[in-house]
Amino acid sequence: MRLDNEIITFIDENLIYCLVPMILTLKLIDFFFKDRFQIKKALNLIRWLIISYAIITIIHFLIGLTINSDELELISRVTGPYKIAYLLIFMCATILPLTLINNKLASKSFYLLLVGVLMKIGWYIERFIIVVTSFHRD
């Protein structure tokens, strides 16, 4: 496996698994201990982690599309029978997190939680599509 694929897989597994519990924990701390901790700074750090993840994912996709001929299979998958699921995956993993660049949206912690939940749903849809596509080809 290539190094960039391993890095993206590592980030996927660690960020996506822990994103929603991190945000919920910070919101609970904020609820119980009103102004004792700097929750806004922590949420801002999570926001920028999500944005950087989306940018890294887009760059990885574009590099893979231009360099590897194996990625041409991706185009056939995106235009195939599961194109709606692939569109959902793309929206949840790249487009939606980039909306956090807007400061008005990013200042609302519930929107950050919504983005985290939808990213996790997109991650599960991706795993589902891998299984369904492999059965479809068989």
Phi and psi in radians as a Rosetta constraint file:
Dihedral C 1 N 2 CA 2 C 2 CIRCULARHARMONIC -1.278 0.35
Dihedral N 2 CA 2 C 2 N 3 CIRCULARHARMONIC 2.730 0.35
Dihedral C 2 N 3 CA 3 C 3 CIRCULARHARMONIC -1.129 0.35
Dihedral N 3 CA 3 C 3 N 4 CIRCULARHARMONIC -0.710 0.35
Dihedral C 3 N 4 CA 4 C 4 CIRCULARHARMONIC -1.147 0.35
Dihedral N 4 CA 4 C 4 N 5 CIRCULARHARMONIC -0.603 0.35
Dihedral C 4 N 5 CA 5 C 5 CIRCULARHARMONIC -1.156 0.35
Dihedral N 5 CA 5 C 5 N 6 CIRCULARHARMONIC -0.663 0.35
Dihedral C 5 N 6 CA 6 C 6 CIRCULARHARMONIC -1.165 0.35
Dihedral N 6 CA 6 C 6 N 7 CIRCULARHARMONIC -0.679 0.35
Dihedral C 6 N 7 CA 7 C 7 CIRCULARHARMONIC -1.148 0.35
Dihedral N 7 CA 7 C 7 N 8 CIRCULARHARMONIC -0.800 0.35
Dihedral C 7 N 8 CA 8 C 8 CIRCULARHARMONIC -1.103 0.35
Dihedral N 8 CA 8 C 8 N 9 CIRCULARHARMONIC -0.705 0.35
Dihedral C 8 N 9 CA 9 C 9 CIRCULARHARMONIC -1.119 0.35
Dihedral N 9 CA 9 C 9 N 10 CIRCULARHARMONIC -0.727 0.35
Dihedral C 9 N 10 CA 10 C 10 CIRCULARHARMONIC -1.079 0.35
Dihedral N 10 CA 10 C 10 N 11 CIRCULARHARMONIC -0.784 0.35
Dihedral C 10 N 11 CA 11 C 11 CIRCULARHARMONIC -1.147 0.35
Dihedral N 11 CA 11 C 11 N 12 CIRCULARHARMONIC -0.748 0.35
Dihedral C 11 N 12 CA 12 C 12 CIRCULARHARMONIC -0.972 0.35
Dihedral N 12 CA 12 C 12 N 13 CIRCULARHARMONIC -0.919 0.35
Dihedral C 12 N 13 CA 13 C 13 CIRCULARHARMONIC -1.148 0.35
Dihedral N 13 CA 13 C 13 N 14 CIRCULARHARMONIC -0.724 0.35
Dihedral C 13 N 14 CA 14 C 14 CIRCULARHARMONIC -1.421 0.35
Dihedral N 14 CA 14 C 14 N 15 CIRCULARHARMONIC -0.670 0.35
Dihedral C 14 N 15 CA 15 C 15 CIRCULARHARMONIC -1.342 0.35
Dihedral N 15 CA 15 C 15 N 16 CIRCULARHARMONIC -0.825 0.35
Dihedral C 15 N 16 CA 16 C 16 CIRCULARHARMONIC -1.188 0.35
Dihedral N 16 CA 16 C 16 N 17 CIRCULARHARMONIC -0.694 0.35
Dihedral C 16 N 17 CA 17 C 17 CIRCULARHARMONIC -1.105 0.35
Dihedral N 17 CA 17 C 17 N 18 CIRCULARHARMONIC -0.678 0.35
Dihedral C 17 N 18 CA 18 C 18 CIRCULARHARMONIC -1.700 0.35
Dihedral N 18 CA 18 C 18 N 19 CIRCULARHARMONIC -0.104 0.35
Dihedral C 18 N 19 CA 19 C 19 CIRCULARHARMONIC -1.127 0.35
Dihedral N 19 CA 19 C 19 N 20 CIRCULARHARMONIC -0.940 0.35
Dihedral C 19 N 20 CA 20 C 20 CIRCULARHARMONIC -1.143 0.35
Dihedral N 20 CA 20 C 20 N 21 CIRCULARHARMONIC -0.798 0.35
Dihedral C 20 N 21 CA 21 C 21 CIRCULARHARMONIC -1.080 0.35
Dihedral N 21 CA 21 C 21 N 22 CIRCULARHARMONIC -0.603 0.35
Dihedral C 21 N 22 CA 22 C 22 CIRCULARHARMONIC -1.094 0.35
Dihedral N 22 CA 22 C 22 N 23 CIRCULARHARMONIC -0.817 0.35
Dihedral C 22 N 23 CA 23 C 23 CIRCULARHARMONIC -1.164 0.35
Dihedral N 23 CA 23 C 23 N 24 CIRCULARHARMONIC -0.743 0.35
Dihedral C 23 N 24 CA 24 C 24 CIRCULARHARMONIC -1.113 0.35
Dihedral N 24 CA 24 C 24 N 25 CIRCULARHARMONIC -0.694 0.35
Dihedral C 24 N 25 CA 25 C 25 CIRCULARHARMONIC -1.110 0.35
Dihedral N 25 CA 25 C 25 N 26 CIRCULARHARMONIC -0.751 0.35
Dihedral C 25 N 26 CA 26 C 26 CIRCULARHARMONIC -1.121 0.35
Dihedral N 26 CA 26 C 26 N 27 CIRCULARHARMONIC -0.678 0.35
Dihedral C 26 N 27 CA 27 C 27 CIRCULARHARMONIC -1.158 0.35
Dihedral N 27 CA 27 C 27 N 28 CIRCULARHARMONIC -0.672 0.35
Dihedral C 27 N 28 CA 28 C 28 CIRCULARHARMONIC -1.158 0.35
Dihedral N 28 CA 28 C 28 N 29 CIRCULARHARMONIC -0.715 0.35
Dihedral C 28 N 29 CA 29 C 29 CIRCULARHARMONIC -1.088 0.35
Dihedral N 29 CA 29 C 29 N 30 CIRCULARHARMONIC -0.729 0.35
Dihedral C 29 N 30 CA 30 C 30 CIRCULARHARMONIC -1.120 0.35
Dihedral N 30 CA 30 C 30 N 31 CIRCULARHARMONIC -0.634 0.35
Dihedral C 30 N 31 CA 31 C 31 CIRCULARHARMONIC -1.210 0.35
Dihedral N 31 CA 31 C 31 N 32 CIRCULARHARMONIC -0.772 0.35
Dihedral C 31 N 32 CA 32 C 32 CIRCULARHARMONIC -1.454 0.35
Dihedral N 32 CA 32 C 32 N 33 CIRCULARHARMONIC -0.644 0.35
Dihedral C 32 N 33 CA 33 C 33 CIRCULARHARMONIC -2.033 0.35
Dihedral N 33 CA 33 C 33 N 34 CIRCULARHARMONIC 1.348 0.35
Dihedral C 33 N 34 CA 34 C 34 CIRCULARHARMONIC -0.693 0.35
Dihedral N 34 CA 34 C 34 N 35 CIRCULARHARMONIC -1.269 0.35
Dihedral C 34 N 35 CA 35 C 35 CIRCULARHARMONIC -2.037 0.35
Dihedral N 35 CA 35 C 35 N 36 CIRCULARHARMONIC 0.454 0.35
Dihedral C 35 N 36 CA 36 C 36 CIRCULARHARMONIC -1.466 0.35
Dihedral N 36 CA 36 C 36 N 37 CIRCULARHARMONIC -0.436 0.35
Dihedral C 36 N 37 CA 37 C 37 CIRCULARHARMONIC -2.133 0.35
Dihedral N 37 CA 37 C 37 N 38 CIRCULARHARMONIC 2.788 0.35
Dihedral C 37 N 38 CA 38 C 38 CIRCULARHARMONIC -1.628 0.35
Dihedral N 38 CA 38 C 38 N 39 CIRCULARHARMONIC 1.292 0.35
Dihedral C 38 N 39 CA 39 C 39 CIRCULARHARMONIC -1.212 0.35
Dihedral N 39 CA 39 C 39 N 40 CIRCULARHARMONIC -0.610 0.35
Dihedral C 39 N 40 CA 40 C 40 CIRCULARHARMONIC -1.063 0.35
Dihedral N 40 CA 40 C 40 N 41 CIRCULARHARMONIC -0.686 0.35
Dihedral C 40 N 41 CA 41 C 41 CIRCULARHARMONIC -1.176 0.35
Dihedral N 41 CA 41 C 41 N 42 CIRCULARHARMONIC -0.685 0.35
Dihedral C 41 N 42 CA 42 C 42 CIRCULARHARMONIC -1.164 0.35
Dihedral N 42 CA 42 C 42 N 43 CIRCULARHARMONIC -0.740 0.35
Dihedral C 42 N 43 CA 43 C 43 CIRCULARHARMONIC -1.154 0.35
Dihedral N 43 CA 43 C 43 N 44 CIRCULARHARMONIC -0.601 0.35
Dihedral C 43 N 44 CA 44 C 44 CIRCULARHARMONIC -1.167 0.35
Dihedral N 44 CA 44 C 44 N 45 CIRCULARHARMONIC -0.656 0.35
Dihedral C 44 N 45 CA 45 C 45 CIRCULARHARMONIC -1.118 0.35
Dihedral N 45 CA 45 C 45 N 46 CIRCULARHARMONIC -0.753 0.35
Dihedral C 45 N 46 CA 46 C 46 CIRCULARHARMONIC -1.088 0.35
Dihedral N 46 CA 46 C 46 N 47 CIRCULARHARMONIC -0.696 0.35
Dihedral C 46 N 47 CA 47 C 47 CIRCULARHARMONIC -1.021 0.35
Dihedral N 47 CA 47 C 47 N 48 CIRCULARHARMONIC -0.818 0.35
Dihedral C 47 N 48 CA 48 C 48 CIRCULARHARMONIC -1.262 0.35
Dihedral N 48 CA 48 C 48 N 49 CIRCULARHARMONIC -0.481 0.35
Dihedral C 48 N 49 CA 49 C 49 CIRCULARHARMONIC -1.116 0.35
Dihedral N 49 CA 49 C 49 N 50 CIRCULARHARMONIC -0.742 0.35
Dihedral C 49 N 50 CA 50 C 50 CIRCULARHARMONIC -1.130 0.35
Dihedral N 50 CA 50 C 50 N 51 CIRCULARHARMONIC -0.758 0.35
Dihedral C 50 N 51 CA 51 C 51 CIRCULARHARMONIC -1.116 0.35
Dihedral N 51 CA 51 C 51 N 52 CIRCULARHARMONIC -0.768 0.35
Dihedral C 51 N 52 CA 52 C 52 CIRCULARHARMONIC -1.147 0.35
Dihedral N 52 CA 52 C 52 N 53 CIRCULARHARMONIC -0.627 0.35
Dihedral C 52 N 53 CA 53 C 53 CIRCULARHARMONIC -1.065 0.35
Dihedral N 53 CA 53 C 53 N 54 CIRCULARHARMONIC -0.751 0.35
Dihedral C 53 N 54 CA 54 C 54 CIRCULARHARMONIC -1.128 0.35
Dihedral N 54 CA 54 C 54 N 55 CIRCULARHARMONIC -0.717 0.35
Dihedral C 54 N 55 CA 55 C 55 CIRCULARHARMONIC -1.170 0.35
Dihedral N 55 CA 55 C 55 N 56 CIRCULARHARMONIC -0.736 0.35
Dihedral C 55 N 56 CA 56 C 56 CIRCULARHARMONIC -1.100 0.35
Dihedral N 56 CA 56 C 56 N 57 CIRCULARHARMONIC -0.680 0.35
Dihedral C 56 N 57 CA 57 C 57 CIRCULARHARMONIC -1.123 0.35
Dihedral N 57 CA 57 C 57 N 58 CIRCULARHARMONIC -0.740 0.35
Dihedral C 57 N 58 CA 58 C 58 CIRCULARHARMONIC -1.125 0.35
Dihedral N 58 CA 58 C 58 N 59 CIRCULARHARMONIC -0.776 0.35
Dihedral C 58 N 59 CA 59 C 59 CIRCULARHARMONIC -1.109 0.35
Dihedral N 59 CA 59 C 59 N 60 CIRCULARHARMONIC -0.743 0.35
Dihedral C 59 N 60 CA 60 C 60 CIRCULARHARMONIC -1.074 0.35
Dihedral N 60 CA 60 C 60 N 61 CIRCULARHARMONIC -0.722 0.35
Dihedral C 60 N 61 CA 61 C 61 CIRCULARHARMONIC -1.114 0.35
Dihedral N 61 CA 61 C 61 N 62 CIRCULARHARMONIC -0.794 0.35
Dihedral C 61 N 62 CA 62 C 62 CIRCULARHARMONIC -1.186 0.35
Dihedral N 62 CA 62 C 62 N 63 CIRCULARHARMONIC -0.693 0.35
Dihedral C 62 N 63 CA 63 C 63 CIRCULARHARMONIC -1.137 0.35
Dihedral N 63 CA 63 C 63 N 64 CIRCULARHARMONIC -0.775 0.35
Dihedral C 63 N 64 CA 64 C 64 CIRCULARHARMONIC -1.111 0.35
Dihedral N 64 CA 64 C 64 N 65 CIRCULARHARMONIC -0.583 0.35
Dihedral C 64 N 65 CA 65 C 65 CIRCULARHARMONIC -1.260 0.35
Dihedral N 65 CA 65 C 65 N 66 CIRCULARHARMONIC -0.618 0.35
Dihedral C 65 N 66 CA 66 C 66 CIRCULARHARMONIC -1.503 0.35
Dihedral N 66 CA 66 C 66 N 67 CIRCULARHARMONIC -0.587 0.35
Dihedral C 66 N 67 CA 67 C 67 CIRCULARHARMONIC -1.569 0.35
Dihedral N 67 CA 67 C 67 N 68 CIRCULARHARMONIC -0.836 0.35
Dihedral C 67 N 68 CA 68 C 68 CIRCULARHARMONIC -1.570 0.35
Dihedral N 68 CA 68 C 68 N 69 CIRCULARHARMONIC 2.328 0.35
Dihedral C 68 N 69 CA 69 C 69 CIRCULARHARMONIC -1.361 0.35
Dihedral N 69 CA 69 C 69 N 70 CIRCULARHARMONIC -0.318 0.35
Dihedral C 69 N 70 CA 70 C 70 CIRCULARHARMONIC -1.165 0.35
Dihedral N 70 CA 70 C 70 N 71 CIRCULARHARMONIC -0.447 0.35
Dihedral C 70 N 71 CA 71 C 71 CIRCULARHARMONIC -1.276 0.35
Dihedral N 71 CA 71 C 71 N 72 CIRCULARHARMONIC -0.158 0.35
Dihedral C 71 N 72 CA 72 C 72 CIRCULARHARMONIC -1.158 0.35
Dihedral N 72 CA 72 C 72 N 73 CIRCULARHARMONIC -0.367 0.35
Dihedral C 72 N 73 CA 73 C 73 CIRCULARHARMONIC -1.123 0.35
Dihedral N 73 CA 73 C 73 N 74 CIRCULARHARMONIC -0.532 0.35
Dihedral C 73 N 74 CA 74 C 74 CIRCULARHARMONIC -1.076 0.35
Dihedral N 74 CA 74 C 74 N 75 CIRCULARHARMONIC -0.684 0.35
Dihedral C 74 N 75 CA 75 C 75 CIRCULARHARMONIC -1.116 0.35
Dihedral N 75 CA 75 C 75 N 76 CIRCULARHARMONIC -0.695 0.35
Dihedral C 75 N 76 CA 76 C 76 CIRCULARHARMONIC -1.199 0.35
Dihedral N 76 CA 76 C 76 N 77 CIRCULARHARMONIC -0.542 0.35
Dihedral C 76 N 77 CA 77 C 77 CIRCULARHARMONIC -1.227 0.35
Dihedral N 77 CA 77 C 77 N 78 CIRCULARHARMONIC -0.721 0.35
Dihedral C 77 N 78 CA 78 C 78 CIRCULARHARMONIC -1.185 0.35
Dihedral N 78 CA 78 C 78 N 79 CIRCULARHARMONIC -0.540 0.35
Dihedral C 78 N 79 CA 79 C 79 CIRCULARHARMONIC -1.682 0.35
Dihedral N 79 CA 79 C 79 N 80 CIRCULARHARMONIC 0.081 0.35
Dihedral C 79 N 80 CA 80 C 80 CIRCULARHARMONIC -1.507 0.35
Dihedral N 80 CA 80 C 80 N 81 CIRCULARHARMONIC -2.766 0.35
Dihedral C 80 N 81 CA 81 C 81 CIRCULARHARMONIC -1.224 0.35
Dihedral N 81 CA 81 C 81 N 82 CIRCULARHARMONIC -0.289 0.35
Dihedral C 81 N 82 CA 82 C 82 CIRCULARHARMONIC -1.893 0.35
Dihedral N 82 CA 82 C 82 N 83 CIRCULARHARMONIC 0.570 0.35
Dihedral C 82 N 83 CA 83 C 83 CIRCULARHARMONIC -1.151 0.35
Dihedral N 83 CA 83 C 83 N 84 CIRCULARHARMONIC -0.531 0.35
Dihedral C 83 N 84 CA 84 C 84 CIRCULARHARMONIC -1.181 0.35
Dihedral N 84 CA 84 C 84 N 85 CIRCULARHARMONIC -0.698 0.35
Dihedral C 84 N 85 CA 85 C 85 CIRCULARHARMONIC -1.161 0.35
Dihedral N 85 CA 85 C 85 N 86 CIRCULARHARMONIC -0.693 0.35
Dihedral C 85 N 86 CA 86 C 86 CIRCULARHARMONIC -1.153 0.35
Dihedral N 86 CA 86 C 86 N 87 CIRCULARHARMONIC -0.638 0.35
Dihedral C 86 N 87 CA 87 C 87 CIRCULARHARMONIC -1.121 0.35
Dihedral N 87 CA 87 C 87 N 88 CIRCULARHARMONIC -0.721 0.35
Dihedral C 87 N 88 CA 88 C 88 CIRCULARHARMONIC -1.073 0.35
Dihedral N 88 CA 88 C 88 N 89 CIRCULARHARMONIC -0.742 0.35
Dihedral C 88 N 89 CA 89 C 89 CIRCULARHARMONIC -1.070 0.35
Dihedral N 89 CA 89 C 89 N 90 CIRCULARHARMONIC -0.809 0.35
Dihedral C 89 N 90 CA 90 C 90 CIRCULARHARMONIC -1.098 0.35
Dihedral N 90 CA 90 C 90 N 91 CIRCULARHARMONIC -0.736 0.35
Dihedral C 90 N 91 CA 91 C 91 CIRCULARHARMONIC -1.144 0.35
Dihedral N 91 CA 91 C 91 N 92 CIRCULARHARMONIC -0.752 0.35
Dihedral C 91 N 92 CA 92 C 92 CIRCULARHARMONIC -1.257 0.35
Dihedral N 92 CA 92 C 92 N 93 CIRCULARHARMONIC -0.569 0.35
Dihedral C 92 N 93 CA 93 C 93 CIRCULARHARMONIC -1.584 0.35
Dihedral N 93 CA 93 C 93 N 94 CIRCULARHARMONIC -0.459 0.35
Dihedral C 93 N 94 CA 94 C 94 CIRCULARHARMONIC -2.179 0.35
Dihedral N 94 CA 94 C 94 N 95 CIRCULARHARMONIC -0.877 0.35
Dihedral C 94 N 95 CA 95 C 95 CIRCULARHARMONIC -1.276 0.35
Dihedral N 95 CA 95 C 95 N 96 CIRCULARHARMONIC -0.844 0.35
Dihedral C 95 N 96 CA 96 C 96 CIRCULARHARMONIC -1.071 0.35
Dihedral N 96 CA 96 C 96 N 97 CIRCULARHARMONIC -0.774 0.35
Dihedral C 96 N 97 CA 97 C 97 CIRCULARHARMONIC -1.113 0.35
Dihedral N 97 CA 97 C 97 N 98 CIRCULARHARMONIC -0.477 0.35
Dihedral C 97 N 98 CA 98 C 98 CIRCULARHARMONIC -1.250 0.35
Dihedral N 98 CA 98 C 98 N 99 CIRCULARHARMONIC -0.247 0.35
Dihedral C 98 N 99 CA 99 C 99 CIRCULARHARMONIC -1.224 0.35
Dihedral N 99 CA 99 C 99 N 100 CIRCULARHARMONIC -0.250 0.35
Dihedral C 99 N 100 CA 100 C 100 CIRCULARHARMONIC -1.277 0.35
Dihedral N 100 CA 100 C 100 N 101 CIRCULARHARMONIC -0.121 0.35
Dihedral C 100 N 101 CA 101 C 101 CIRCULARHARMONIC -1.162 0.35
Dihedral N 101 CA 101 C 101 N 102 CIRCULARHARMONIC -0.544 0.35
Dihedral C 101 N 102 CA 102 C 102 CIRCULARHARMONIC -1.185 0.35
Dihedral N 102 CA 102 C 102 N 103 CIRCULARHARMONIC 2.102 0.35
Dihedral C 102 N 103 CA 103 C 103 CIRCULARHARMONIC -1.161 0.35
Dihedral N 103 CA 103 C 103 N 104 CIRCULARHARMONIC -0.566 0.35
Dihedral C 103 N 104 CA 104 C 104 CIRCULARHARMONIC -1.118 0.35
Dihedral N 104 CA 104 C 104 N 105 CIRCULARHARMONIC -0.782 0.35
Dihedral C 104 N 105 CA 105 C 105 CIRCULARHARMONIC -1.229 0.35
Dihedral N 105 CA 105 C 105 N 106 CIRCULARHARMONIC -0.701 0.35
Dihedral C 105 N 106 CA 106 C 106 CIRCULARHARMONIC -1.243 0.35
Dihedral N 106 CA 106 C 106 N 107 CIRCULARHARMONIC -0.385 0.35
Dihedral C 106 N 107 CA 107 C 107 CIRCULARHARMONIC -1.291 0.35
Dihedral N 107 CA 107 C 107 N 108 CIRCULARHARMONIC -0.299 0.35
Dihedral C 107 N 108 CA 108 C 108 CIRCULARHARMONIC -1.548 0.35
Dihedral N 108 CA 108 C 108 N 109 CIRCULARHARMONIC 2.030 0.35
Dihedral C 108 N 109 CA 109 C 109 CIRCULARHARMONIC -1.213 0.35
Dihedral N 109 CA 109 C 109 N 110 CIRCULARHARMONIC -0.461 0.35
Dihedral C 109 N 110 CA 110 C 110 CIRCULARHARMONIC -1.248 0.35
Dihedral N 110 CA 110 C 110 N 111 CIRCULARHARMONIC -0.515 0.35
Dihedral C 110 N 111 CA 111 C 111 CIRCULARHARMONIC -1.215 0.35
Dihedral N 111 CA 111 C 111 N 112 CIRCULARHARMONIC -0.663 0.35
Dihedral C 111 N 112 CA 112 C 112 CIRCULARHARMONIC -1.086 0.35
Dihedral N 112 CA 112 C 112 N 113 CIRCULARHARMONIC -0.698 0.35
Dihedral C 112 N 113 CA 113 C 113 CIRCULARHARMONIC -1.134 0.35
Dihedral N 113 CA 113 C 113 N 114 CIRCULARHARMONIC -0.724 0.35
Dihedral C 113 N 114 CA 114 C 114 CIRCULARHARMONIC -1.064 0.35
Dihedral N 114 CA 114 C 114 N 115 CIRCULARHARMONIC -0.754 0.35
Dihedral C 114 N 115 CA 115 C 115 CIRCULARHARMONIC -1.095 0.35
Dihedral N 115 CA 115 C 115 N 116 CIRCULARHARMONIC -0.729 0.35
Dihedral C 115 N 116 CA 116 C 116 CIRCULARHARMONIC -1.088 0.35
Dihedral N 116 CA 116 C 116 N 117 CIRCULARHARMONIC -0.751 0.35
Dihedral C 116 N 117 CA 117 C 117 CIRCULARHARMONIC -1.151 0.35
Dihedral N 117 CA 117 C 117 N 118 CIRCULARHARMONIC -0.756 0.35
Dihedral C 117 N 118 CA 118 C 118 CIRCULARHARMONIC -1.198 0.35
Dihedral N 118 CA 118 C 118 N 119 CIRCULARHARMONIC -0.555 0.35
Dihedral C 118 N 119 CA 119 C 119 CIRCULARHARMONIC -1.143 0.35
Dihedral N 119 CA 119 C 119 N 120 CIRCULARHARMONIC -0.690 0.35
Dihedral C 119 N 120 CA 120 C 120 CIRCULARHARMONIC -1.175 0.35
Dihedral N 120 CA 120 C 120 N 121 CIRCULARHARMONIC -0.697 0.35
Dihedral C 120 N 121 CA 121 C 121 CIRCULARHARMONIC -1.093 0.35
Dihedral N 121 CA 121 C 121 N 122 CIRCULARHARMONIC -0.741 0.35
Dihedral C 121 N 122 CA 122 C 122 CIRCULARHARMONIC -1.081 0.35
Dihedral N 122 CA 122 C 122 N 123 CIRCULARHARMONIC -0.633 0.35
Dihedral C 122 N 123 CA 123 C 123 CIRCULARHARMONIC -1.150 0.35
Dihedral N 123 CA 123 C 123 N 124 CIRCULARHARMONIC -0.714 0.35
Dihedral C 123 N 124 CA 124 C 124 CIRCULARHARMONIC -1.210 0.35
Dihedral N 124 CA 124 C 124 N 125 CIRCULARHARMONIC -0.623 0.35
Dihedral C 124 N 125 CA 125 C 125 CIRCULARHARMONIC -1.096 0.35
Dihedral N 125 CA 125 C 125 N 126 CIRCULARHARMONIC -0.672 0.35
Dihedral C 125 N 126 CA 126 C 126 CIRCULARHARMONIC -1.083 0.35
Dihedral N 126 CA 126 C 126 N 127 CIRCULARHARMONIC -0.772 0.35
Dihedral C 126 N 127 CA 127 C 127 CIRCULARHARMONIC -1.127 0.35
Dihedral N 127 CA 127 C 127 N 128 CIRCULARHARMONIC -0.688 0.35
Dihedral C 127 N 128 CA 128 C 128 CIRCULARHARMONIC -1.095 0.35
Dihedral N 128 CA 128 C 128 N 129 CIRCULARHARMONIC -0.751 0.35
Dihedral C 128 N 129 CA 129 C 129 CIRCULARHARMONIC -1.151 0.35
Dihedral N 129 CA 129 C 129 N 130 CIRCULARHARMONIC -0.634 0.35
Dihedral C 129 N 130 CA 130 C 130 CIRCULARHARMONIC -1.054 0.35
Dihedral N 130 CA 130 C 130 N 131 CIRCULARHARMONIC -0.782 0.35
Dihedral C 130 N 131 CA 131 C 131 CIRCULARHARMONIC -1.194 0.35
Dihedral N 131 CA 131 C 131 N 132 CIRCULARHARMONIC -0.825 0.35
Dihedral C 131 N 132 CA 132 C 132 CIRCULARHARMONIC -1.138 0.35
Dihedral N 132 CA 132 C 132 N 133 CIRCULARHARMONIC -0.715 0.35
Dihedral C 132 N 133 CA 133 C 133 CIRCULARHARMONIC -1.148 0.35
Dihedral N 133 CA 133 C 133 N 134 CIRCULARHARMONIC -0.675 0.35
Dihedral C 133 N 134 CA 134 C 134 CIRCULARHARMONIC -1.167 0.35
Dihedral N 134 CA 134 C 134 N 135 CIRCULARHARMONIC -0.649 0.35
Dihedral C 134 N 135 CA 135 C 135 CIRCULARHARMONIC -1.212 0.35
Dihedral N 135 CA 135 C 135 N 136 CIRCULARHARMONIC -0.640 0.35
Dihedral C 135 N 136 CA 136 C 136 CIRCULARHARMONIC -1.101 0.35
Dihedral N 136 CA 136 C 136 N 137 CIRCULARHARMONIC -0.696 0.35
Dihedral C 136 N 137 CA 137 C 137 CIRCULARHARMONIC -1.254 0.35
Dihedral N 137 CA 137 C 137 N 138 CIRCULARHARMONIC -0.533 0.35
